[in-house]
Amino acid sequence: MDDVTQPQSLDQAGQERLRSFIQRIERLEADKAEIAADMKEVYAEAKSMGFDTKIMRQVVRLRKMDQQDRSEQESILDLYLHAVGDA
């Protein structure tokens, strides 16, 4: 932890770097909120057209996954469902 600047030792340059990081994070947080609102609108539009948004969210989640991870999860899910008698 020797390379971490302690708060009591921030010089002017360190304060400016910190301020810059905080401002960048705040801008990204604002962008993230805007994107979340846009996504909410898209899901609302899809729902108004009769699509099941829960299933759409699952599709999006599955499409993000690596094919091998997805296959492994599906196999484990099938195993568990059989084990509890819901297959």
GUFIDREN-986326 format. One record per atom (N, C-alpha, C): residue in three letters; x negated, y negated, z negated. Coordinates in steps of 0.001 Angstrom, whole numbers, padded with zeros to 6 digits, always signed. Each point is the difference from the previous one (the first is absolute). Layout:
% GUFIDREN-986326
AlaXYZ;...
***
This chain:
% GUFIDREN-986326
Met-000806+001189+000000;Met+000806-001189+000000;Met-000851-001256+000000;Asp-001277+000127+000232;Asp-000890-001148-000013;Asp+000290-000978+001135;Asp+000603+000502+001108;Asp+000243-000868+001140;Asp+001331-000753-000086;Val+000777+000205-001054;Val+001276-000694-000181;Val-000249-001320-000710;Thr+000516-001085+000593;Thr-000160-001319-000599;Thr+000978-000158-001148;Gln-000511-000360-001150;Gln+000842-000195-001170;Gln+000676-001363+000070;Pro+001243-000119-000472;Pro+000742-001262+000088;Pro-000743-001184-000592;Gln-000696+000190-001122;Gln-000680-001119-000629;Gln-001231-000439+000781;Ser-000408+000763+001006;Ser-001210-000350+000743;Ser+000297-000439+001430;Leu+001238-000344+000318;Leu+000321-000432+001355;Leu-000517-001416+000249;Asp-000903-000110+000968;Asp-000450-001328+000399;Asp+000973-000548+001041;Gln-000290-001144+000533;Gln+000899-000647+000967;Gln+000237+000902+001212;Ala-001067+000609+000508;Ala+000132+000877+001165;Ala+000869+001210-000340;Gly-000195+000562-001185;Gly+000809+001145-000424;Gly+001459-000366-000159;Gln+000259-001178-000533;Gln+001376-000466-000146;Gln+000668-000162+001366;Glu-000740-000531+000958;Glu+000540-000179+001353;Glu+000285+001346+000661;Arg-000905+000958-000163;Arg+000224+001341+000562;Arg+001230+000634-000621;Leu+000121-000116-001319;Leu+001163+000557-000695;Leu+001282-000653+000503;Arg-000011-001324+000088;Arg+001170-000740+000491;Arg+000369+000465+001415;Ser-001017+000200+000835;Ser+000223+000452+001370;Ser+000636+001390+000029;Phe-000515+000920-000830;Phe+000583+001350-000075;Phe+001459-000062-000441;Ile+000276-000788-001033;Ile+001366-000107-000517;Ile+000931-000560+001073;Gln-000444-001027+000715;Gln+000828-000584+001044;Gln+000267+000987+001132;Arg-001021+000772+000380;Arg+000192+001017+001045;Arg+001005+001053-000449;Ile-000128+000440-001240;Ile+000936+001000-000530;Ile+001412-000566-000032;Glu+000148-001248-000416;Glu+001329-000619-000036;Glu+000607-000099+001391;Arg-000807-000336+001005;Arg+000515-000050+001381;Arg+000433+001382+000464;Leu-000805+001009-000321;Leu+000351+001373+000383;Leu+001272+000460-000700;Glu+000159-000367-001277;Glu+001226+000334-000730;Glu+001214-000648+000656;Ala-000146-001252+000432;Ala+001100-000691+000689;Ala+000316+000691+001321;Asp-001051+000389+000731;Asp+000206+000722+001265;Asp+000705+001330-000249;Lys-000422+000680-001067;Lys+000597+001295-000338;Lys+001483-000161-000315;Ala+000347-001055-000731;Ala+001402-000246-000338;Ala+000812-000300+001264;Glu-000589-000748+000908;Glu+000681-000323+001253;Glu+000216+001255+000846;Ile-000997+000844+000061;Ile+000120+001254+000752;Ile+001051+000899-000641;Ala+000018+000076-001332;Ala+001002+000817-000700;Ala+001408-000501+000319;Ala+000174-001313+000051;Ala+001310-000567+000329;Ala+000374+000347+001440;Asp-000969-000061+000908;Asp+000255+000359+001399;Asp+000396+001478+000120;Met-000695+000859-000732;Met+000316+001426+000039;Met+001401+000248-000555;Lys+000361-000708-001056;Lys+001331+000131-000588;Lys+001063-000364+001039;Glu-000251-001044+000768;Glu+000933-000405+001048;Glu+000139+001079+001071;Val-001112+000606+000379;Val+000039+001049+001019;Val+000800+001192-000502;Tyr-000247+000404-001246;Tyr+000770+001109-000565;Tyr+001483-000352-000097;Ala+000312-001221-000360;Ala+001406-000431-000083;Ala+000651+000039+001378;Glu-000733-000432+000999;Glu+000519+000036+001376;Glu+000250+001444+000438;Ala-000955+000874-000294;Ala+000152+001410+000365;Ala+001201+000604-000721;Lys+000160-000343-001278;Lys+001135+000513-000779;Lys+001320-000477+000596;Ser+000041-001253+000432;Ser+001229-000533+000590;Ser+000335+000683+001323;Met-000994+000623+000629;Met+000218+000732+001249;Met+000314+001476-000269;Gly+000077+000373-001295;Gly+000390+001354-000358;Gly-001133+000951-000314;Phe-001226-000474-000029;Phe-001133+000873-000303;Phe-000163+000149-001507;Asp-000461+001162-000430;Asp-000246+000291-001409;Asp-001390-000521-000349;Thr-000056-001065-000782;Thr-001285-000630-000285;Thr-000879+000831-000934;Lys+000596+000831-000839;Lys-000815+000889-000845;Lys-000801+000950+000885;Ile+000673+000547+001001;Ile-000670+000923+000915;Ile-001033-000750+000831;Met+000330-001207+000417;Met-000972-000798+000763;Met-001261-000242-000817;Arg+000155-000291-001293;Arg-001156-000217-000863;Arg-000840+001277-000112;Gln+000680+001149-000057;Gln-000728+001271-000047;Gln-000776+000224+001292;Val+000624-000315+001119;Val-000669+000156+001292;Val-001248-000880+000052;Val+000123-001238-000423;Val-001147-000913-000003;Val-001107+000551-000900;Arg+000386+000470-001195;Arg-000986+000560-000931;Arg-000698+001217+000600;Leu+000772+000886+000624;Leu-000572+001212+000587;Leu-000911-000322+001176;Arg+000375-000985+000799;Arg-000819-000354+001160;Arg-001345-000603-000407;Lys-000083-000545-001207;Lys-001268-000551-000504;Lys-000966+001106-000408;Met+000561+001167-000324;Met-000809+001082-000557;Met-000824+000705+001072;Asp-001150+000492-000431;Asp-000821+000868+000825;Asp+000788+001296+000230;Gln-000080+000560+001194;Gln+000788+001195+000345;Gln-000293+001169-000937;Gln-001247+000168-000385;Gln-000348+001106-000889;Gln+000628-000206-001380;Asp-000071-001217-000529;Asp+000611-000293-001300;Asp+001510+000200+000064;Arg+000574-000416+001101;Arg+001449+000144+000180;Arg+000407+001466+000027;Ser-000736+000809+000738;Ser+000296+001435+000072;Ser-000155+000661-001366;Glu-001042-000402-000734;Glu-000231+000559-001325;Glu+001153-000363-000944;Gln+000443-001251+000036;Gln+001116-000421-000845;Gln+001274+000758+000350;Glu+000257+000162+001299;Glu+001195+000713+000424;Glu-000035+001457-000461;Ser-001181+000619+000054;Ser-000146+001388-000456;Ser+000255+000118-001497;Ile-000555-000932-000751;Ile+000192+000024-001456;Ile+001460-000267-000345;Leu+000622-000938+000689;Leu+001421-000287-000217;Leu+000833+001243+000274;Asp-000279+000681+001098;Asp+000734+001224+000346;Asp-000205+001068-001070;Leu-001231+000149-000474;Leu-000307+000964-001058;Leu+000795-000311-001263;Tyr+000015-001255-000410;Tyr+000723-000417-001200;Tyr+001499+000207+000161;Leu+000544-000349+001163;Leu+001430+000189+000214;Leu+000380+001484-000076;His-000838+000849+000581;His+000255+001436-000101;His-000079+000466-001462;Ala-000958-000534-000730;Ala-000207+000414-001390;Ala+001199-000348-000884;Val+000669-001091+000305;Val+001147-000389-000818;Val+001317+000430+000642;Gly-000072+000741+001092;Gly+001199+000554+000624;Gly+000792-000970+000849;Asp-000615-001066+000466;Asp+000709-000988+000840;Asp-000375+000075+001460;Ala-000622+001079+000421;Ala-000431+000088+001403;Ala+001065+000617+000865;
***
